[in-house]
Amino acid sequence: MIRTSRRAVLKGGALAGAAAALPLAARRTEARVVVYDSRVAVSQVFAGGEGIDLAQGMTAARRALAQLPRGVCVEGLTRWSDWVGLRGLLQDRGFRTEAETRAPGSPALFRWTMRGR
């Protein structure tokens, strides 16, 4: 016969919650670079003003991305044409697309994530 107490249920729930949170915590501490366009307000808010700004020129952005180490996660909220160019550059360096979606409420912008291997 298995005895279950309230304390055992609470402990089990706490352990399960902690185990589920570990992968999330690990993802938050990994190296992350944001690509945005300060000329687009939504994109600038997404990045919080930190990262690689496409308004500085695509050449500068390409140069900055070319220097990234492989284990970095790159996230962006950019126009489709910028995304296509950046995706090709990052794929050539061994990065793979993890997510790509049209930004809700803004049909011209795409939210994307690539991770280096």
Secondary structure, 3 states (H helix, E strand, C coil): CCCCCHHHHHHHHHHHHHHHHHHHHHHHHCCEEEEECCCCHHHHHHHCCCCEEHHHCHHHHHHHHHCCCCCCEEEEEEEHHHHHHHHHHHHHCCEEEEEEEECCCCCCEEEEEEEEC
